[in-house]
Amino acid sequence: MNSKFPHIGTSVFTVMSALAHEYKAINLSQGFPDFDCDPRLAQFAADYSLSGHNQYAPMAGLPVLRQKIAALYQKQYALSYDWESETTICIGATEALFATIMAIVRPGEEVIIIEPAYDAYRPAIEMAGGKVLSHPLSAPDYQIDWLAVEQLITDKTRLLLLNSPHNPTGKMLKHGDIEALEQIISRHPLFIASDEVYEYITFDSHKHLCLAQSPKLRERSIIISSFGKSLHTTGWKVGYAMAPESISTEIRKVHQYITFSVATPLQYAINQYLGQYPEQLLAVGPMYEAKRNLFLELMAGSRFKALSCEGSYFQLMDYSGISDMDDVSFARWLTTEIGVAAIPLSPFYASPPADKVVRFCFAKRDDTLRKACQRLVKI
């Protein structure tokens, strides 16, 4: 086979999880919980499957679930999205991003990403025939220089791809960032795809700012999120895209030929769960904040240095006080010799800086975190 994409390899998340399995290491690498979702939610899914809800859902998603999502955005962000024409259920946020990029980006057009960037962004842009322009951030602050971002824009730039709360840095967009984006949008005919899958996982009184809350950004923005992170169901892959009707129409043209629709019993289950237990979405932030705090407390006596984490369920740790190894080698060493798997940051960059930083996922049971930290503090 003469590969169409010879430069695209296996995801670092897959590689590190496989290495963790091979060496029986504690897996703090890939971003999924080692605890189950609420058994009531799982029971709803089983009940809907057993009661015969096993055929195709409508292409754009079950009306009841789209109505629920639109109501959530009205309540949470005072945003009015039409459930019928502006809300689309996808196979996770990754498919929503892929469909968005395919719908908007033509061959030869440019997309700006902020690095470190989730590793699905660049391949999706390249598969659409687009060209990636990146604005790299550096440790320890990972602050976006919006002047530098604007200097990347040309007459071929079509899309700006953002992520807040950010994976892997845990940083969040603030009001000053929104104001800078408003200025950029006023001068350039860009669209913005905003990956907001960790929207409910925020810490230390930081409040998530949905990009569409800005009237100046709403008409150019595609808001993408997922229930995988907030309901501990990453394996269900139920996400969605919110956008003005003209944009949603184009996204659906792509979505219908990638997957057509999302698993019917899972959509019904999430709809019923959100209807009966709406408080669960708001409870996820404090729960993960407690886990972050536990992880930091357990690591306080280690030679690692913790960087600021405002949201998501990832904690960056500087290991420069431990080793001069590059981050990939250090992450492999941690896995094979120490028995704890982490993710190196260099795969999140096209041209990685020399920062000595790795990412740990703290979406784990407390006893898992304790066992992992017992090993890490001995280094």
ZILINDA-V901789 format. One record per helix or strand of 2 or more residues. SS is the DSSP state (hx for helix, st for strand). FROM is the first residue (numbers start at 1). LEN is the number of residues. Records with the same first field share a line. If there is no record, write none. Layout:
SS = FROM-LEN, FROM-LEN
This chain:
hx = 12-11, 39-12, 63-15, 83-4, 92-13, 120-8, 146-7, 175-13, 211-3, 215-4, 227-4, 234-3, 245-14, 264-13, 279-21, 327-12, 346-3, 366-11
st = 26-2, 87-5, 110-6, 131-6, 157-7, 191-5, 221-6, 238-5, 305-2, 314-5, 340-2, 343-2, 357-5
